[in-house]
């Protein structure tokens, strides 16, 4: 998968957190802001640019391309999680 990364995106070298997004998603922007404020690093992939990512998101959301969808290092996923949910999963 190719990554769409801008200057405001934190990338995770250890693959701990991947967030599937779109450029227009308000919930995605909210989660990115909260991750940044919490010092949590992530990798961001835009599903409108990356067909493989869109297929993955659909596969974990009953065929729907719902964003943000988060994938953790253990392979589990969450759809539109709160920052509290992400922190709890990461043990932060």
N, C-alpha and C positions, 0 to 999 in steps of 0.2 A: 504494500500500500504506500502511496506517496502521501506526504504530509503537506498540509497547507499551513504555513507558519508565518505569522507577522511579528512585528517588533514587540507586541504586547503579549505574545503567547509564551508561556513557560514550557520548556520541553523537558521531559523526563528521560534521562539516560538509562535508568533502571527499568523502564517500562511499567512503573508502578500504577500509573493512571493514564488512560486514553479517553479523551472526550470526543465524541462524534457530534458535529455541529453543522449549522448552515450560517451563512453570512448575515441573514436577516432575523435570526432567532433571538428574541428578547430573553427567554429563559436561559439560553446559552450564555449570553452576555452577563446576566446576573450571576450564574454559577462561576464564570471565569473571574469576575470581580471578587467574589467571595474566596475562590481558591488563591488568587493573588494576595488578598489581604491576610489570608491564613498561612501564607508561605508554602503552599502545597504546589509542587511542580506537576505539570501534565503535558501530554502530547495531544495536539488537536488535529482532527481530520475532518475536512468539509465533505459531507456526503454528496453535495451537488457537483463537486469536482472529481470525486473518486467513486466510480461505479462499484468497485469491490467493497468499499466502506458502506455504501448505500445498501448493498445486498446483505452485508453482515447485520446492519441495524434492522433491516426488515426481518431477518431471520430470528432475531431475539425479541421482536415486538409484534409477533403474530402477523407479519406481512406489512406492517405499518412502518413508515420511515419517521419515527418519533425522535426528536432531539430536544435537549441533550440526552444522549445515551452514553453512559460511562462504562468502560470495561476496566476491571481491576487486574492486577498481575496474576491473580489466581484463576482468571478466566471468567469470573462471575461478572454480571452486568447489572446496571440499575438505570431506569428510565426517569429522567428529570428528578434526580435526587437532590435533597437539600444539602447544604454544606455540613449540617450536623450529621446526616447520614454518611456522607463521604468521610468525615473525620472519624466517625465510629468504625467504619469499615477499615480505614487505614491505621486505626489505633493512635490517632494524633490528639 
